[in-house]
Amino acid sequence: MLRENLTYDPIHGYLPFVSGTDLPADEVAERQLIDHPWLQRMRQIHQLQTAWWVFPAAEHSRFPHVLGAMHLGSRAIAQMYDSLQDSCADTPSRGLVECTVRLAGLLHDVGHGPFGHFFDEHFLKAHGLTHESLGAAIIERELADLIRGIRRNPHSELLADEQIDPAQIAWLIQRPKPQDETTERPKWLVFLRGLLSGIYTIDNMDFVLRDAALSGYSKQAFDLDRLLHYTFFSERGLTIHDRGSDALVRFVTVRAELFRNIYYHRTVRAIDFSLRDLFNESKQWLFPGNPLEHLDDYLYFTESTLWADVQRWAKSSNPQLADLGTRWRALLARKIEWQMVCQRSQVYAPNDAEQASIFSDAELVERKLRQLLPSDLQQIPLRIDIARTILRPNTSGPAMGQNFLYDSARRVVRPLVAEELYRRLPISHRLCRIYAKSLDYAPIITTALDQLVGGPSGDDATNM
């Protein structure tokens, strides 16, 4: 019986999914979720927020990414199910575990709005939401009946007395919070959370490979096969054998490099300044309020609909809308208002007081910088951008208790920082950039920044 289809993905090759052919009448196929409007909506939201304006080959949407995450869910369970069963006595069938992880991968981004994480910061946050909490609500309110009807994936199926719980998937896709109570959750489910919100996950392993390849950064950014091969569940949680530690270090290093070189590219951040200004001035006309109270409208609120709406504003009889529409058209035409004058960076080791650094406060940097400029330049338009990249994820933060190291010499499971290569990674890296509307005063501004942060000065100063 032909119960599955294949779709081709440039990153992972063929991705199988259950199509619905020859299924019992009361059973739901994975394809019904994939073809659902809430998932098809992901085609109209770019994976790379605004970076696709800078990297023209990286125009991929969140849709292939969630299919890739679903596929990696199966690959992870194929490798790790036996060890999960050995570590958790309450582990259900492979079919239930695999379907749960696959659906969590498929649905983890379903709450995203236009411009992805930008929308979290500049719209959802005001309503006490993130794309994850909104996605959890969509899963439980809009997709739960379909989810409960799924009974198989291309590799395994549920037992007769089992049923997928949409609430468990909604919980898996949300990042851990310090006050999270996990004692009421099944142990196997708590362990699976490491595959969605730990240091290396089915989400970030896919987007690192996908974004690196499609931006042109690297066709094979890290060794996915080795990373998966040496990962298992121990009695403490998701664990990597020390033979795979070099693959893990490569992964976290490349992920950090993508942030510095792609997501935080100087021109990407310049575009973000204009987007932020326009969006904050426009959002009262863009969406009626809290998306939880307007899910029917949110379903059709994407980058595609936003672009169509704001470009029409240029012909509005309302002067404010007409002005905004003209400016939106300029942004879409890639007329970039801000130019980077200079940048300086700081790398923070584990014992460095990162929060005490001046780079932790953009407003403080701007205020101090203006004081160092000549009086006739102190009011010129400037923007200060401080971009933080995590090089070594904090295993004592939200990911605490999710990632561990197997020390093969001692035959014990230890904290991940026990691994020498991992321990030597810096904690984070901050880029401080100064933007202006022209480069006329670049040498003066750069000198002032170097005086502020203790960088090179005079003939040694570098205008980057």
N, C-alpha and C positions, 0 to 999 in steps of 0.2 A: 504494500500500500504506500502511495506517495503522499506523505503527510508533511513534507517540508519543502521550502523554497530556498534558493541561494541568491544572495545579492553580493556583488563584488565591491570590495573596498580596497583602495590603493595602499592602505597601511597593513591590513591583516589578511588580505586575500579574500577568499570566499567566506561569507558569513551565513550559516544556516539558521533558519527560524521555522517554527511550525506554521504551516500555511492554512490549515483548516480542511484540506481535502481528506475525505473519509473519516472525519472525526464524528463521535456521537453528537446528536442534535443539541444536547444540553451542555456541550463543552465549548469553551472559548479558545481560539487559536491565538498565538502570539501576534500573528499578522493583524488581527482585529485591533489590538492595542497600537501596533506600529502605524496602522492606517487611520487611527482615530484623530480627529481634529486637534486634540491637545498635543499629540506627538507631531503631526504634520506641521503644526505651528512653528516647530523648532527649525524648519527650513527657512523661515523668514527672520531668524535672529543669528547674526554672525557670531562665530566662535571667538573671534579676536576683536571684539568691541569696536575699536577704531584703528587697530593696527593694519587692517586690510587696505586702508588708504595709503599706507606706506609700503606694504609688501603686496604687490598686485596679484601674486599667485595664491595668496592666503585668504581667499574670499569664501572659504568653507563655512558652513553653518553649523549650528549645534546638533542638527539631525544626524549626520554621519558620526559625530562624536558619541552620541548616546547609543547608537548601534554598535560602535566599537567597544564602549564600556560594557554593554550587554554581552558581547562576544568574549571579552576578557573575564567576565564573571564565570562563564563556563570553563574557560581555560584554568582559572584559579581553582575552581571546585574539582575539576578533573585531577589536579595535582594534589589537592589538600583535603579532600573529603575524608579519606581514611584516617588521617591524623586528627581531624576534627572529631570524628567518631570515637577515637581512642582517648581524646582529652575531655570530651563532654558526654557523660552517660545519657543525657537527655536528647542527644542528636537525633532528629527525625531522618526519614529516608533521603537518599541522595537526590531524588526527584524534587522533594520539597525544598531542600537546601539550595539546589542549583536554580530552580525556578525563582526562589526568593531573591537570590543574588543577581540573577539575570534581570529581573524586573526592577530591582533597585538601580542597577546600572542604566537601564533603559529610561527610567523615570526621574533620575536624580536632578535633572535640569529643567523639569517640566514647569517649574514656577518662574523661570527667567522672563524678564521683560526686555524691552528694547535696550540694546547696548550692554546686556549682561550685568556684570558686577557694578557697573556705573549706575544702573537703575536701582540696585540695592541701596547704594549710598545716597543717591539724590532723590529717591522717591519712596521706596519701601520702608526705609529706616524711619521716616516720619510717622509711619503707621505701626511701628513696632514689629515689622516683618523683615524677613530675608527671603531670597528666592527659595531657600530650603524649607522654611516654615510655610510659605505660601504653596510650595510644591506638595508638602505633606497634606495640606488641606485639599488640594486638587485631587490627590490620590484617594483620600478618604471620602470626599464628597462626590466627585465626578467619575472616578474610574474603579471604585471598589467592586461593583458588581461584575465588571469584566474580569478583574484580577481574581476574584474568587472562583470564576469559571475556568481558569487555566489549570490544566492538569498534567501538562507534559512540556518538555523542550526537546530539541533534536537528539539529546543524549540520555535522557532519563525521564521517569514519570512518577507521579505521586502514588502512594498506596491508596487503597480503596477508602480508608477511613480518614484520610488527610485532606486538608484544604488550606490554600494560601491565605494568610491574614494580611489584608492591606495595611492595617495599623503597624504591623512589624516592618513593612517596607517603608512606610512613612517615617518610622523611627530611625531606620537605618540610614536614610538619606540626609539626616540632620546632624550637624557637627555636635560633638559632645560639649556640654556646658559644665562648669565646675560643680554646680549643684545637682547634676544628673544622678538619679537613683537607678542603679542597674540591678539591684538585688531582686527586684520583682520581674526582671526579664529572664527568659531562658538563657542558660550559660552559653549555649551554642550560638544564640543570636548576638549576645554581647561580644563573643569572639569574632563573629562575622563583621562587626562594625569596623574592625581594622582594615577590611577590604574596601571600605567606603570613605573612611575619614582618618586613616592612619598616615604614616609617612609615605608609603607607596601604595597606591590604591588602583582599582580598576578605572577610576576616573582620571587620576593624574598620569598613570602610565600611558593611557590612550592619548591624552591631549599633549603630552610631551613628545611622543612619537609623531603625532599628526601635525602639530604646529611647527615642529622642527622641520619635518619633511616638506610641508606645503608652503612654508615661508622661504624655503631654500637654505635654511640654516644647516641642516644635516639630514641625510637620507636614512641614517640608522643611528639615532642619537644615543641609545644605550642598548644593552643586551637584555632584551625582554625575556628571552628563553632561559637564560641563566638565572635571572632574578626569580622567575617563577619556579624553576627547577629546585632551587635551594630554599624555598619557603614552605613552611608547614605550620601546623598548630601544635604547640606544646601545652603543658598543663597551665602555662601562664598566659597564653594568647598567641597572636601571630608572631612567628619566630623565623629568623633567617639563619641558616647554617653559616658558620664562619667562612666556608668555601665560597659563599655568594656575596661576601661583604664588599668585595671590590666592585661587583655589579651594582650594589646599592649605592656606594659612594659615587660611582659614575652617574647614576640616575639623579641623585640629589644635586650633584654639581651641574649637570646639564639643565636641570629644571631651573636652577638659579641663573644660569647663563641665558636661558630664554627670557627670563624676566628682565635682565639687564639689557639684552640686545634686541629683543622683539617687543615685549609688552611695555617696557619702559624706554623704548627708543626716543630720542630727543624730539623727533617730529611727531611721534604718536602723542607724547605728553603735551606738545604745543596744540595739537588738534583738540585734545581733551579740555584744555582751558576754554577754548571757544565753545565747545559742546556744553561744558558746564554752565557757562554764562547764559547761553541760549536756552538750554533746557530749564534752568531755574526760573527764567523769565517767562517761559512758555507753558509750564506744566499745569497751570490752572485751566488751560484750554485743551490739554492733551488727554487727560483722563479724569473721570468724574469724582474720584475719591479713593477710599480704601478698596483695593482689589478683592479682598475677601467678601465685600458687600456687593461687588459688581463682577462676579466671575464670568457671566455671559459676555460682558463687554471686554474683559481681559483676554478672553479666548481669541479675540480678533484684534488685539492691540499688539502689534509687532513693529519692527523697524520698517517693514514695507508700508504698513498703513500710516505710520508716523511721517515718513518721507512724503507720501502723497498728500497728507493733510497740510504739513507746514509749507510746502512749496506753493500750494494754492493760496495761502495767506497773503502772498505778495500782491494779489489782486483785490484784497479785502477793502471795503469802504471804511473799516476801522483803522485809523492811522497807526495804532500800536501794533495790531496784527500785521498790517502791511509792512511796517518796518521789520518786525520779527521774520516775516516771510522772506523779505529781501536778504536778510542776514543768513537765514537757513539755506537759501539758494547758494549764497557765496560759500558757505561751509561745504555743501555738497559738491560744489565745483572745485573744492580743495584750495580755496584762497585762505592761506594760513596767516593769521594776524600776528602771532607771536614768533620770535626767533630766539634760539638759545644763544646767550652771550658767553657763558662759561659754565663749567661744572667742576666740582670737587667731590671726592668720595672718602668714606671712612669705613674700615672693616673692624668688626667688633668680635673679640675673642670671648670665651665663656666668662671670664672674670672682669671684663670691661663694664663700666657703668654706662650702658647705652642710653638709658633714659636721662642721664645727666648731661649728655652731649648736646651742644647747641643744634645739631642736626635733627634732634627730636622735636623741634618746634619751628615750623615755617614762619609763623608770625613773629617770633623773636628774631629769627635771622633777618627778616625784612626790616624790622624796626632798627636793629643794630647796624645793618648795612646802610640804610639811608642816613644814619647819623655820621657815617664815615665818608659819604659823598660830599663834594663841594655844595655849598648852599644852593646854588642855582640849579642843581640836578636832583635835589632831595625829593622832589615831587613828580619826577618823571614816571610814566607808567612802567611798572615792573611786576613780574610774577615770580614767586619763589616756589620751586617744586622740589620736594624731598620724597624720593622713592625708596622704599625699604624692600630689600630682597632677603628672604630667609635662606641661608646656605645650609645650616644644620637644624632641621626641625626640632623643636623643643619637646623632648620626651617627658618633661614634667608639666607640660601645658595640656591643652585639650587632647593631645594624642597619648597622654600618660596611660600606661597599662595596655597599650595596643600593639607595641612593637618590641621584640626582644631578640637577643642573639644567642645562638647555640654555640658554646665553646666546646669544640670537638675534643680537644686535648684533656679537658677536665670532665667532659661529658655532663655539663650542667648548663642550664639556661640562665643567662645573665642580662643585665641592662644593656641596651644597645651601645651605650657610650663606653662599654668595656672594650669595644673593638678599636684598635689603635688608629686605623685610617679614619674611621668615623669620628673619633674623639678629637682628632687634630683639625677637623673642619672648623672654620670660623662659624660663629652663631649667625651673624647677619652682615649685610653690607648696605650702606645708605649712600645714595647719590643726591647731592645738593646741586641744583641747577638754577641759574638766574636767566629769566627770559625778559626781553624788552621788545618794543615794536620796531626798533631799528638797531643796527650795530654801531651807530655813530659814537657811542660812549663806551664801547666794549673794554678798552684798556683801563679806563678809570673804574668801571664797575668791577672788573676782574681784580684789580689791585685792592679795592675795598674789601672784596670777599676774602682775599688772601690775608689781609690784615685781621679780619674777623676770625678766621679759622686757623690762623697760624701757618698758612701755606707759603709757597715761594713768593718772593716780591722782587721788585726792580727788574733787572735784566734777566732774573731767573723765572719771572712770572710767565705763565703759559696761558694764552687765550685759546681755549679749546673750542 
